[in-house]
């Protein structure tokens, strides 16, 4: 079994792009965390609680400094598009999203529709049977 796994992993290694050959994949969870941490900004690299607290304190002091500023005016901002313009933008975005959808094939559609119909028929039969049983029990109990 070990020989089969070695053969399969060799095939996968050959399929990898050449640029990844130099990169070493981390083998432990700690190594993966370290690799992720190296791609983050330096302030977040250190996981100690004191560094996080100091970051929070510096953020609050920045907010205090910003409170003395007046509110920005709207003169420099662009006007909102008209209702018709927003509607057409919405339609363009909907069409763009629908193009991204992976639509089912006819065979998948027929299969999924059949599964749903069978499930619905089963649930209707189950509710009907429970209703019939509870109705009979209530009739026997209260006459």
PALOZA-363399 format. One record per residue: x, y, z of N, C-alpha, C in turn. Coordinates in Angstrom, 1 decimal. Example, Ala and Ser with C-alpha at 12.3 -4.5 7.8 and 13.67 -1.06 7.14 Angstrom:
+--------+--------+--------+--------+--------+--------+--------+--------+--------+
!    n_x !    n_y !    n_z !   ca_x !   ca_y !   ca_z !    c_x !    c_y !    c_z !
+--------+--------+--------+--------+--------+--------+--------+--------+--------+
!   13.2 !   -5.7 !    7.8 !   12.3 !   -4.5 !    7.8 !   13.2 !   -3.3 !    7.8 !
!   12.8 !   -2.2 !    7.1 !   13.7 !   -1.1 !    7.1 !   12.9 !    0.0 !    7.9 !
+--------+--------+--------+--------+--------+--------+--------+--------+--------+
This chain:
+--------+--------+--------+--------+--------+--------+--------+--------+--------+
!    n_x !    n_y !    n_z !   ca_x !   ca_y !   ca_z !    c_x !    c_y !    c_z !
+--------+--------+--------+--------+--------+--------+--------+--------+--------+
!    0.8 !   -1.2 !    0.0 !    0.0 !    0.0 !    0.0 !    0.9 !    1.2 !    0.0 !
!    2.0 !    1.2 !    0.7 !    2.9 !    2.3 !    0.7 !    3.5 !    2.7 !   -0.7 !
!    3.7 !    1.6 !   -1.5 !    4.2 !    1.9 !   -2.8 !    3.2 !    2.6 !   -3.7 !
!    1.9 !    2.2 !   -3.5 !    0.9 !    2.9 !   -4.3 !    0.8 !    4.3 !   -4.0 !
!    0.8 !    4.7 !   -2.7 !    0.7 !    6.1 !   -2.3 !    1.9 !    6.9 !   -2.8 !
!    3.1 !    6.3 !   -2.8 !    4.3 !    7.0 !   -3.3 !    4.2 !    7.3 !   -4.8 !
!    3.6 !    6.3 !   -5.5 !    3.5 !    6.5 !   -6.9 !    2.4 !    7.6 !   -7.2 !
!    1.4 !    7.7 !   -6.4 !    0.3 !    8.7 !   -6.6 !    0.9 !   10.1 !   -6.3 !
!    1.7 !   10.2 !   -5.2 !    2.2 !   11.5 !   -4.8 !    3.2 !   12.0 !   -5.8 !
!    3.9 !   11.0 !   -6.5 !    4.9 !   11.5 !   -7.5 !    4.2 !   12.1 !   -8.7 !
!    3.0 !   11.5 !   -9.1 !    2.3 !   12.0 !  -10.2 !    1.8 !   13.4 !   -9.9 !
!    1.3 !   13.6 !   -8.7 !    0.8 !   14.9 !   -8.3 !    1.9 !   16.0 !   -8.3 !
!    3.1 !   15.6 !   -7.8 !    4.2 !   16.5 !   -7.8 !    4.6 !   16.9 !   -9.2 !
!    4.5 !   16.0 !  -10.1 !    4.9 !   16.4 !  -11.5 !    3.9 !   17.3 !  -12.1 !
!    2.6 !   17.3 !  -11.7 !    1.6 !   18.2 !  -12.2 !    1.7 !   19.6 !  -11.7 !
!    2.5 !   19.8 !  -10.6 !    2.6 !   21.2 !  -10.1 !    3.4 !   22.1 !  -11.0 !
!    3.1 !   23.4 !  -11.0 !    3.9 !   24.3 !  -11.8 !    5.3 !   24.3 !  -11.4 !
!    6.2 !   24.7 !  -12.3 !    7.6 !   24.8 !  -12.0 !    8.0 !   25.8 !  -10.9 !
!    7.2 !   26.9 !  -10.9 !    7.6 !   28.0 !  -10.0 !    7.3 !   27.5 !   -8.5 !
!    6.6 !   26.5 !   -8.3 !    6.3 !   26.0 !   -6.9 !    7.3 !   25.0 !   -6.4 !
!    8.2 !   24.6 !   -7.3 !    9.2 !   23.6 !   -6.9 !   10.1 !   24.1 !   -5.8 !
!   10.5 !   25.4 !   -5.9 !   11.4 !   26.0 !   -4.9 !   10.7 !   26.2 !   -3.6 !
!    9.4 !   26.4 !   -3.6 !    8.7 !   26.6 !   -2.3 !    8.5 !   25.3 !   -1.6 !
!    8.7 !   25.4 !   -0.3 !    8.5 !   24.2 !    0.6 !    7.2 !   24.3 !    1.3 !
!    6.4 !   23.3 !    1.2 !    5.0 !   23.3 !    1.8 !    5.2 !   23.0 !    3.3 !
!    4.5 !   23.8 !    4.1 !    4.7 !   23.5 !    5.6 !    4.0 !   22.2 !    5.9 !
!    4.7 !   21.4 !    6.8 !    4.2 !   20.1 !    7.1 !    3.4 !   20.1 !    8.5 !
!    3.6 !   21.1 !    9.3 !    2.9 !   21.1 !   10.6 !    2.0 !   22.3 !   10.7 !
!    1.1 !   22.2 !   11.6 !    0.1 !   23.3 !   11.8 !    0.9 !   24.6 !   12.2 !
!    1.9 !   24.4 !   13.1 !    2.7 !   25.6 !   13.5 !    3.4 !   26.3 !   12.4 !
!    3.9 !   25.4 !   11.5 !    4.6 !   26.0 !   10.3 !    3.6 !   26.7 !    9.4 !
!    2.4 !   26.2 !    9.2 !    1.4 !   26.8 !    8.4 !    1.0 !   28.2 !    9.0 !
!    0.8 !   28.2 !   10.4 !    0.5 !   29.5 !   11.0 !    1.6 !   30.5 !   10.8 !
!    2.9 !   30.1 !   10.9 !    4.0 !   31.0 !   10.8 !    4.0 !   31.5 !    9.3 !
!    3.7 !   30.6 !    8.4 !    3.7 !   31.1 !    7.0 !    2.6 !   32.1 !    6.7 !
!    1.4 !   31.9 !    7.3 !    0.3 !   32.8 !    7.2 !    0.7 !   34.1 !    7.9 !
!    1.3 !   34.1 !    9.0 !    1.7 !   35.3 !    9.8 !    2.7 !   36.1 !    9.0 !
!    3.6 !   35.5 !    8.3 !    4.6 !   36.2 !    7.5 !    4.0 !   37.1 !    6.4 !
!    2.8 !   36.7 !    6.0 !    2.1 !   37.5 !    4.9 !    1.3 !   38.6 !    5.5 !
!    1.1 !   38.7 !    6.8 !    0.3 !   39.7 !    7.4 !    1.2 !   40.9 !    7.7 !
!    0.5 !   42.1 !    7.9 !    1.3 !   43.3 !    8.3 !    2.0 !   43.0 !    9.6 !
!    3.1 !   43.8 !    9.8 !    4.0 !   43.6 !   10.9 !    3.3 !   43.8 !   12.3 !
!    2.3 !   44.7 !   12.4 !    1.6 !   44.9 !   13.6 !    0.9 !   43.7 !   14.1 !
!    0.4 !   42.9 !   13.2 !   -0.4 !   41.7 !   13.6 !    0.5 !   40.4 !   13.6 !
!    1.7 !   40.5 !   13.3 !    2.6 !   39.4 !   13.2 !    2.8 !   38.8 !   14.6 !
!    2.9 !   39.6 !   15.6 !    3.1 !   39.2 !   17.0 !    1.8 !   38.8 !   17.6 !
!    1.6 !   37.6 !   18.1 !    0.4 !   37.2 !   18.7 !    0.2 !   37.5 !   20.1 !
!    1.1 !   38.2 !   20.8 !    0.9 !   38.4 !   22.2 !   -0.2 !   39.4 !   22.5 !
!   -0.8 !   39.3 !   23.7 !   -1.9 !   40.1 !   24.1 !   -1.5 !   41.6 !   24.3 !
!   -0.2 !   41.8 !   24.7 !    0.2 !   43.2 !   24.9 !    0.2 !   44.0 !   23.6 !
!    0.7 !   43.3 !   22.6 !    0.8 !   44.1 !   21.3 !   -0.6 !   44.4 !   20.8 !
!   -1.6 !   43.5 !   21.0 !   -3.0 !   43.7 !   20.6 !   -3.6 !   44.9 !   21.4 !
!   -3.3 !   44.9 !   22.7 !   -3.8 !   46.0 !   23.5 !   -3.2 !   47.4 !   23.1 !
!   -1.9 !   47.4 !   22.7 !   -1.3 !   48.6 !   22.4 !   -1.9 !   49.1 !   21.0 !
!   -2.2 !   48.2 !   20.1 !   -2.8 !   48.6 !   18.9 !   -4.2 !   49.2 !   19.1 !
!   -4.9 !   48.6 !   20.0 !   -6.3 !   49.1 !   20.4 !   -6.1 !   50.5 !   21.0 !
!   -5.2 !   50.7 !   21.9 !   -5.0 !   52.0 !   22.5 !   -4.6 !   53.0 !   21.5 !
!   -3.7 !   52.7 !   20.6 !   -3.3 !   53.7 !   19.6 !   -4.5 !   54.1 !   18.7 !
!   -5.4 !   53.1 !   18.4 !   -6.6 !   53.4 !   17.6 !   -7.5 !   54.4 !   18.3 !
!   -7.7 !   54.2 !   19.6 !   -8.6 !   55.1 !   20.3 !   -8.0 !   56.5 !   20.4 !
!   -6.7 !   56.6 !   20.5 !   -6.1 !   58.0 !   20.6 !   -6.2 !   58.7 !   19.3 !
!   -6.2 !   57.9 !   18.1 !   -6.4 !   58.5 !   16.8 !   -7.8 !   59.0 !   16.7 !
!   -8.8 !   58.3 !   17.2 !  -10.2 !   58.7 !   17.2 !  -10.4 !   60.0 !   17.9 !
!   -9.7 !   60.1 !   19.1 !   -9.9 !   61.3 !   19.9 !   -9.3 !   62.5 !   19.1 !
!   -8.3 !   62.3 !   18.3 !   -7.7 !   63.4 !   17.6 !   -8.6 !   63.8 !   16.4 !
!   -9.4 !   62.9 !   15.8 !  -10.3 !   63.2 !   14.7 !  -11.6 !   63.8 !   15.1 !
!  -11.9 !   63.8 !   16.4 !  -13.2 !   64.3 !   16.8 !  -13.3 !   65.8 !   16.7 !
!  -12.2 !   66.5 !   16.7 !  -12.2 !   68.0 !   16.7 !  -12.4 !   68.5 !   15.3 !
!  -12.4 !   67.6 !   14.2 !  -12.5 !   68.1 !   12.9 !  -14.0 !   68.4 !   12.5 !
!  -14.3 !   69.4 !   11.7 !  -15.7 !   69.5 !   11.2 !  -16.0 !   68.5 !   10.2 !
!  -17.3 !   68.3 !   10.0 !  -17.8 !   67.3 !    9.1 !  -17.6 !   67.8 !    7.7 !
!  -17.3 !   66.8 !    6.8 !  -17.0 !   67.2 !    5.4 !  -18.3 !   67.6 !    4.7 !
!  -18.2 !   68.5 !    3.8 !  -19.3 !   69.0 !    3.0 !  -19.5 !   68.1 !    1.8 !
!  -20.7 !   68.1 !    1.3 !  -21.1 !   67.3 !    0.2 !  -20.8 !   67.9 !   -1.2 !
!  -20.3 !   69.1 !   -1.2 !  -20.1 !   69.8 !   -2.5 !  -19.2 !   69.0 !   -3.4 !
!  -18.1 !   68.4 !   -2.9 !  -17.2 !   67.7 !   -3.8 !  -17.7 !   66.3 !   -4.2 !
!  -18.7 !   65.8 !   -3.6 !  -19.2 !   64.5 !   -4.0 !  -20.1 !   64.5 !   -5.2 !
!  -20.1 !   63.4 !   -5.9 !  -20.9 !   63.2 !   -7.1 !  -22.3 !   63.1 !   -6.8 !
!  -23.2 !   63.5 !   -7.7 !  -24.7 !   63.3 !   -7.5 !  -25.0 !   61.8 !   -7.7 !
!  -26.1 !   61.4 !   -7.0 !  -26.6 !   60.1 !   -7.2 !  -27.2 !   59.9 !   -8.5 !
!  -27.0 !   58.8 !   -9.2 !  -27.7 !   58.6 !  -10.5 !  -29.2 !   58.6 !  -10.3 !
!  -29.9 !   58.8 !  -11.4 !  -31.3 !   58.9 !  -11.4 !  -31.9 !   57.5 !  -11.1 !
!  -33.2 !   57.4 !  -10.9 !  -33.8 !   56.2 !  -10.6 !  -33.7 !   55.2 !  -11.8 !
!  -33.9 !   55.8 !  -13.0 !  -33.8 !   55.0 !  -14.2 !  -32.4 !   54.5 !  -14.4 !
!  -31.4 !   55.3 !  -14.1 !  -30.0 !   54.9 !  -14.2 !  -29.6 !   53.8 !  -13.2 !
!  -30.1 !   53.9 !  -12.0 !  -29.9 !   52.9 !  -11.0 !  -30.6 !   51.6 !  -11.4 !
!  -31.8 !   51.7 !  -12.0 !  -32.5 !   50.5 !  -12.4 !  -31.7 !   49.7 !  -13.5 !
!  -31.2 !   50.5 !  -14.5 !  -30.4 !   49.8 !  -15.6 !  -29.1 !   49.3 !  -15.1 !
!  -28.5 !   49.9 !  -14.1 !  -27.3 !   49.4 !  -13.6 !  -27.6 !   48.1 !  -12.8 !
!  -28.7 !   48.0 !  -12.1 !  -29.1 !   46.8 !  -11.4 !  -29.3 !   45.7 !  -12.4 !
!  -30.0 !   46.0 !  -13.6 !  -30.2 !   45.0 !  -14.6 !  -28.9 !   44.5 !  -15.1 !
!  -28.0 !   45.4 !  -15.4 !  -26.6 !   44.9 !  -15.9 !  -25.9 !   44.0 !  -14.9 !
!  -26.0 !   44.4 !  -13.6 !  -25.4 !   43.5 !  -12.6 !  -26.1 !   42.2 !  -12.5 !
!  -27.4 !   42.1 !  -12.6 !  -28.1 !   40.9 !  -12.6 !  -27.7 !   40.0 !  -13.7 !
!  -27.6 !   40.5 !  -14.9 !  -27.2 !   39.8 !  -16.1 !  -25.8 !   39.3 !  -15.9 !
!  -24.9 !   40.1 !  -15.4 !  -23.5 !   39.7 !  -15.1 !  -23.5 !   38.5 !  -14.1 !
!  -24.3 !   38.6 !  -13.1 !  -24.3 !   37.5 !  -12.1 !  -24.9 !   36.2 !  -12.7 !
!  -25.9 !   36.3 !  -13.5 !  -26.5 !   35.1 !  -14.2 !  -25.5 !   34.5 !  -15.1 !
!  -24.6 !   35.2 !  -15.7 !  -23.6 !   34.6 !  -16.6 !  -22.6 !   33.8 !  -15.8 !
!  -22.5 !   34.1 !  -14.5 !  -21.5 !   33.3 !  -13.7 !  -22.1 !   32.0 !  -13.2 !
!  -23.4 !   31.9 !  -13.3 !  -24.1 !   30.7 !  -12.7 !  -23.7 !   29.5 !  -13.6 !
!  -23.4 !   28.4 !  -12.9 !  -23.2 !   27.1 !  -13.6 !  -24.6 !   26.4 !  -13.7 !
!  -25.2 !   26.4 !  -14.8 !  -26.5 !   25.9 !  -15.0 !  -26.5 !   24.4 !  -15.1 !
!  -27.5 !   23.6 !  -14.6 !  -27.5 !   22.2 !  -14.6 !  -27.8 !   21.7 !  -16.1 !
!  -27.3 !   20.5 !  -16.4 !  -27.6 !   19.9 !  -17.7 !  -29.0 !   19.4 !  -17.6 !
!  -29.6 !   19.0 !  -18.8 !  -31.0 !   18.5 !  -18.8 !  -31.1 !   17.3 !  -18.0 !
!  -30.1 !   16.4 !  -18.0 !  -30.1 !   15.2 !  -17.3 !  -30.1 !   15.5 !  -15.8 !
!  -29.3 !   16.4 !  -15.3 !  -29.3 !   16.8 !  -13.9 !  -30.6 !   17.4 !  -13.5 !
!  -31.2 !   18.2 !  -14.4 !  -32.4 !   18.9 !  -14.1 !  -33.6 !   17.8 !  -13.9 !
!  -33.6 !   16.9 !  -14.8 !  -34.6 !   15.8 !  -14.7 !  -34.4 !   15.0 !  -13.4 !
!  -33.2 !   14.7 !  -13.1 !  -32.9 !   13.9 !  -11.9 !  -33.3 !   14.6 !  -10.7 !
!  -32.9 !   15.9 !  -10.5 !  -33.2 !   16.6 !   -9.3 !  -34.7 !   16.9 !   -9.2 !
!  -35.4 !   17.1 !  -10.3 !  -36.8 !   17.3 !  -10.3 !  -37.5 !   16.0 !   -9.8 !
!  -37.0 !   14.9 !  -10.3 !  -37.6 !   13.6 !   -9.8 !  -37.4 !   13.4 !   -8.3 !
!  -36.2 !   13.7 !   -7.8 !  -35.9 !   13.6 !   -6.4 !  -36.8 !   14.4 !   -5.6 !
!  -37.0 !   15.7 !   -6.0 !  -37.8 !   16.6 !   -5.3 !  -39.3 !   16.1 !   -5.2 !
!  -39.8 !   15.7 !   -6.4 !  -41.2 !   15.2 !   -6.4 !  -41.4 !   14.0 !   -5.6 !
!  -40.5 !   13.0 !   -5.6 !  -40.6 !   11.9 !   -4.7 !  -40.6 !   12.3 !   -3.3 !
!  -39.7 !   13.2 !   -2.9 !  -39.6 !   13.7 !   -1.5 !  -41.0 !   14.4 !   -1.1 !
!  -41.5 !   15.2 !   -2.0 !  -42.8 !   15.9 !   -1.7 !  -43.9 !   14.9 !   -1.5 !
!  -44.0 !   13.9 !   -2.4 !  -45.0 !   12.8 !   -2.3 !  -44.9 !   12.1 !   -0.9 !
!  -43.6 !   11.8 !   -0.6 !  -43.4 !   11.1 !    0.7 !  -43.8 !   11.9 !    1.9 !
!  -43.5 !   13.2 !    1.9 !  -43.9 !   14.1 !    3.0 !  -45.4 !   14.3 !    3.1 !
!  -46.1 !   14.4 !    1.9 !  -47.5 !   14.5 !    1.9 !  -48.1 !   13.3 !    2.5 !
!  -47.6 !   12.1 !    2.1 !  -48.2 !   10.8 !    2.6 !  -47.9 !   10.7 !    4.1 !
!  -46.8 !   11.2 !    4.6 !  -46.4 !   11.2 !    6.0 !  -47.4 !   12.1 !    6.8 !
!  -47.6 !   13.3 !    6.3 !  -48.5 !   14.2 !    7.0 !  -49.9 !   13.7 !    7.0 !
!  -50.3 !   13.1 !    5.9 !  -51.7 !   12.5 !    5.8 !  -51.9 !   11.4 !    6.8 !
!  -50.9 !   10.5 !    6.9 !  -51.0 !    9.4 !    7.8 !  -51.0 !    9.9 !    9.3 !
!  -50.2 !   10.9 !    9.6 !  -50.2 !   11.4 !   11.0 !  -51.5 !   12.1 !   11.3 !
!  -52.1 !   12.8 !   10.3 !  -53.3 !   13.5 !   10.5 !  -54.4 !   12.4 !   10.7 !
!  -54.4 !   11.4 !    9.9 !  -55.4 !   10.3 !   10.1 !  -55.3 !    9.7 !   11.4 !
!  -54.1 !    9.4 !   11.8 !  -53.8 !    8.7 !   13.1 !  -54.2 !    9.6 !   14.3 !
!  -53.8 !   10.9 !   14.3 !  -54.2 !   11.7 !   15.4 !  -55.7 !   12.0 !   15.4 !
!  -56.3 !   12.1 !   14.2 !  -57.8 !   12.3 !   14.2 !  -58.5 !   11.1 !   14.8 !
!  -58.1 !    9.9 !   14.5 !  -58.7 !    8.7 !   15.0 !  -58.5 !    8.6 !   16.5 !
!  -57.3 !    9.0 !   17.0 !  -57.0 !    9.0 !   18.4 !  -57.8 !   10.0 !   19.2 !
!  -58.0 !   11.2 !   18.6 !  -58.8 !   12.2 !   19.3 !  -60.3 !   11.8 !   19.3 !
!  -60.7 !   11.2 !   18.2 !  -62.1 !   10.7 !   18.1 !  -62.4 !    9.6 !   19.2 !
!  -61.4 !    8.7 !   19.4 !  -61.6 !    7.6 !   20.4 !  -61.5 !    8.2 !   21.8 !
!  -60.7 !    9.2 !   22.0 !  -60.5 !    9.8 !   23.3 !  -61.7 !   10.6 !   23.7 !
!  -62.2 !   11.5 !   22.8 !  -63.3 !   12.4 !   23.2 !  -64.6 !   12.0 !   22.7 !
!  -64.7 !   10.9 !   21.9 !  -66.0 !   10.4 !   21.5 !  -66.6 !   11.0 !   20.4 !
+--------+--------+--------+--------+--------+--------+--------+--------+--------+
